[in-house]
Amino acid sequence: MLKKKQIVLLGATGSIGTQALDVVRAHPERFVVQVLTAGTNTDLLIRQALEFRPRAVVIADESKYTTVKTALTGTPTLVLAGADALEEVVQYKEVDLVLSAMVGAAGLRPTIAAIQAGKDIALANKETLVVAGQLVMDLARKHGVSLLPVDSEHSAIFQCMAGEQQNRIEKIYLTASGGPFRGKSREYLTTVGHEQALRHPNWVMGAKITIDSATLMNKGLEVIEAKWLFGLQGRQIDVIVHPQSIIHSLVQFTDGSMKAQLGLPDMKLPIQYALTYPDRVENTLRRFNFMDFPELTFEQADTGTFRNLALAYRAMDIGGNMPCILNAANEVVVAAFLKGKVGFLQMSDIIEETMQLAEHLAVPLLEDYLETDRKSRLIAEELVTKTKKVYHIEK
């Protein structure tokens, strides 16, 4: 009989979390949900808990504990709240796999706690490796933990490397859709607001990652994540714009041969692969038809207009806590942009200035990363308040 995999889902109410639960629903013979967590979305968390009957749920926003506790009274589910609870539940003895799907740097501490408890990680929270890649990878090796990538690009690289452990990678190519503003000029981008930036042409994602896709910061964060996941140097990682989002990424080996992983843009596929690894499991997802895509095209990424990608490469090359500074500033400016406080192009200006003002540490410890994150956010927030919007949103 197939042993069911016991999973913790960090970020159950987000885009990745809800799609992961769709995978679980489709394969009830394979999974048991031990824990569900959410940041603030009590309504959805309660509905999920009533359906999956997990051992525990965690609402990170402690002010909403009573709401969740009351709704789940009479069920077998333990209700917890706060950041410390997130670190507690990932260590439950029964847990086999932790899907880290929280948004932003908040996912770092519970993911580290899970690694230290010897739990395999399905990693959708790229910021964990962006903020503290060296530390996280060292801990994963120390505790014999597998990091299974969930991002479609990193899942593609991971799949292309299967059976190639003895062969050296010359280069990898991460593909980018180009987002909703591909080919647009800087002049045009001074007029856009968050409503336009949230209209991604191919993928259905949460608001933060969708804005990151529009600015190409998401691709920059993926470059840094790929460096740590696959043990690469910056010069070995390239980004190419592929508007159809069919080729999810490519690996080039030292003999010049290339492998690519293809499929329709549906996050359920890389989520399922991470959850069921090393097995490939049948599903009812829509299949790719070559006749629907008679042309697959490629373009060079425009780092002059979309400066965040260049800033991410710079942060990676500087190393130490600089990617942490980059990420913290980006989280602040994206939140400000979504509230209409800064313009689209001004986000890059504030990130770059934060990188200049924040203290660089070459060999940070965990406490240093956490303090860097805190201080960089304060710097970026101050810059946001001083920034005069120099754009006008077209109606």
NORRAQUI-V342724 format. One record per backbone hydrogen bond with DSSP energy under -0.5 kcal/mol. CO is the residue of the C=O (numbers start at 1). NH is the residue of the N-H. E is the energy in kcal/mol with one decimal. If there is no record, write none. Layout:
CO | NH | E
CO | NH | E
This chain:
5 | 7 | -0.6
5 | 32 | -2.5
6 | 96 | -2.7
6 | 97 | -1.9
7 | 34 | -2.8
7 | 35 | -1.3
8 | 10 | -0.7
8 | 99 | -3.1
9 | 11 | -0.7
9 | 12 | -0.6
9 | 37 | -1.7
10 | 101 | -2.3
11 | 14 | -1.0
11 | 17 | -0.6
14 | 18 | -2.8
15 | 19 | -1.7
16 | 20 | -2.4
17 | 21 | -1.9
18 | 22 | -1.2
19 | 23 | -1.7
20 | 24 | -2.2
21 | 25 | -2.6
22 | 26 | -1.8
23 | 27 | -1.0
24 | 27 | -0.7
25 | 28 | -0.6
27 | 30 | -2.1
27 | 31 | -0.9
30 | 5 | -3.6
32 | 7 | -2.7
32 | 34 | -0.8
34 | 55 | -1.2
34 | 56 | -1.8
35 | 9 | -2.4
36 | 58 | -2.0
37 | 12 | -3.0
37 | 13 | -0.5
38 | 60 | -3.1
39 | 61 | -2.0
40 | 42 | -2.0
41 | 45 | -1.9
42 | 46 | -2.7
43 | 47 | -1.9
44 | 48 | -2.7
45 | 49 | -2.5
46 | 50 | -2.3
47 | 51 | -1.5
48 | 52 | -3.0
49 | 53 | -2.2
55 | 78 | -2.6
56 | 36 | -1.6
57 | 80 | -2.5
58 | 38 | -2.4
58 | 60 | -0.6
59 | 82 | -1.5
60 | 62 | -1.0
61 | 64 | -2.0
62 | 65 | -1.5
64 | 68 | -1.7
65 | 69 | -3.1
66 | 70 | -2.7
67 | 71 | -1.8
68 | 72 | -1.7
70 | 73 | -1.0
72 | 75 | -2.0
78 | 57 | -2.5
78 | 80 | -0.5
80 | 59 | -2.2
82 | 86 | -1.1
83 | 87 | -1.3
84 | 88 | -1.5
85 | 89 | -2.4
86 | 90 | -1.1
88 | 91 | -1.4
89 | 92 | -1.4
92 | 95 | -1.3
96 | 120 | -1.3
97 | 8 | -2.1
97 | 99 | -0.5
98 | 100 | -0.8
98 | 122 | -2.4
99 | 10 | -2.4
99 | 101 | -1.1
100 | 124 | -2.1
100 | 125 | -1.4
103 | 106 | -0.5
104 | 107 | -1.8
105 | 108 | -2.0
106 | 110 | -0.6
107 | 111 | -1.5
108 | 112 | -2.4
109 | 113 | -2.4
110 | 114 | -2.0
111 | 115 | -2.2
112 | 116 | -2.7
113 | 117 | -1.1
114 | 119 | -2.5
115 | 118 | -2.0
120 | 98 | -2.5
121 | 123 | -0.8
121 | 148 | -3.5
122 | 100 | -2.2
122 | 124 | -0.8
123 | 150 | -2.4
123 | 151 | -0.8
124 | 126 | -1.4
125 | 128 | -1.8
126 | 129 | -1.0
126 | 130 | -1.9
127 | 131 | -3.0
128 | 132 | -1.5
129 | 133 | -1.0
132 | 136 | -2.6
133 | 137 | -2.6
134 | 138 | -2.2
135 | 139 | -2.1
136 | 140 | -2.4
137 | 141 | -2.2
138 | 142 | -2.3
139 | 143 | -2.3
140 | 145 | -2.5
141 | 144 | -0.8
146 | 121 | -2.8
146 | 148 | -0.7
147 | 149 | -0.7
148 | 123 | -2.2
151 | 155 | -2.9
152 | 156 | -1.8
153 | 157 | -2.1
154 | 158 | -2.6
155 | 159 | -2.5
156 | 160 | -2.4
157 | 161 | -1.6
159 | 162 | -1.0
161 | 164 | -2.5
164 | 167 | -2.1
168 | 254 | -1.4
171 | 252 | -3.4
172 | 174 | -0.5
172 | 238 | -2.5
173 | 175 | -0.6
173 | 250 | -2.4
174 | 240 | -2.1
176 | 242 | -3.7
179 | 182 | -1.1
181 | 184 | -2.4
185 | 189 | -2.1
186 | 190 | -1.0
187 | 190 | -0.7
188 | 191 | -2.0
189 | 192 | -0.8
190 | 392 | -0.6
191 | 394 | -1.3
192 | 344 | -0.5
193 | 197 | -1.7
194 | 198 | -1.6
196 | 199 | -1.5
198 | 200 | -1.4
203 | 205 | -0.7
206 | 210 | -1.8
207 | 211 | -2.2
208 | 212 | -2.3
209 | 213 | -1.9
210 | 214 | -1.8
211 | 215 | -1.9
212 | 216 | -0.8
212 | 217 | -1.0
212 | 218 | -1.9
213 | 216 | -0.5
215 | 308 | -0.5
216 | 220 | -1.7
217 | 221 | -3.0
218 | 222 | -1.9
219 | 223 | -2.0
220 | 224 | -1.8
221 | 225 | -2.5
222 | 226 | -2.7
223 | 227 | -1.9
224 | 228 | -1.4
225 | 229 | -2.8
226 | 230 | -2.3
227 | 231 | -0.6
227 | 232 | -1.6
233 | 236 | -1.8
234 | 237 | -1.7
236 | 172 | -2.9
236 | 238 | -0.5
238 | 174 | -3.0
239 | 301 | -0.6
240 | 176 | -2.1
241 | 299 | -2.5
242 | 245 | -1.8
246 | 248 | -0.8
246 | 263 | -1.7
248 | 175 | -0.7
249 | 261 | -1.6
250 | 173 | -2.4
251 | 259 | -2.5
252 | 170 | -2.4
252 | 171 | -2.1
253 | 256 | -2.3
257 | 253 | -2.8
259 | 251 | -2.7
261 | 248 | -2.7
261 | 249 | -0.6
264 | 266 | -1.7
266 | 269 | -1.6
266 | 270 | -0.6
267 | 271 | -2.0
268 | 272 | -2.6
269 | 273 | -2.4
270 | 274 | -2.0
271 | 275 | -2.3
272 | 276 | -2.5
273 | 277 | -1.3
276 | 279 | -2.2
279 | 281 | -0.5
289 | 292 | -1.6
289 | 293 | -0.5
290 | 293 | -1.3
295 | 297 | -0.5
299 | 241 | -2.7
301 | 303 | -1.3
302 | 306 | -2.5
305 | 307 | -1.0
306 | 309 | -1.0
306 | 310 | -0.5
307 | 311 | -2.4
308 | 312 | -2.1
309 | 313 | -1.9
310 | 314 | -2.2
311 | 315 | -2.5
312 | 316 | -2.4
313 | 317 | -2.4
314 | 318 | -2.3
315 | 319 | -2.4
319 | 322 | -1.9
321 | 325 | -2.0
322 | 326 | -2.7
323 | 327 | -2.5
324 | 328 | -2.4
325 | 329 | -2.5
326 | 330 | -2.2
327 | 331 | -2.4
328 | 332 | -1.8
329 | 333 | -2.5
330 | 334 | -2.5
331 | 335 | -1.7
332 | 336 | -2.1
333 | 337 | -2.8
334 | 338 | -2.4
335 | 339 | -0.9
336 | 341 | -2.9
336 | 342 | -0.5
337 | 340 | -1.6
343 | 347 | -0.9
344 | 347 | -0.8
345 | 348 | -0.6
345 | 349 | -1.1
346 | 350 | -2.3
347 | 351 | -2.1
348 | 352 | -2.6
349 | 353 | -2.2
350 | 354 | -2.3
351 | 355 | -2.2
352 | 356 | -1.4
353 | 357 | -1.9
354 | 358 | -2.7
361 | 321 | -1.8
365 | 369 | -2.2
366 | 370 | -2.3
367 | 371 | -2.2
368 | 372 | -2.9
369 | 373 | -2.6
370 | 374 | -1.9
371 | 375 | -2.9
372 | 376 | -2.7
373 | 377 | -1.8
374 | 378 | -1.7
375 | 379 | -2.2
376 | 380 | -2.7
377 | 381 | -2.9
378 | 382 | -2.1
379 | 383 | -2.2
380 | 384 | -2.2
381 | 385 | -2.0
382 | 386 | -1.4
383 | 387 | -0.8
384 | 387 | -0.9
387 | 389 | -0.6
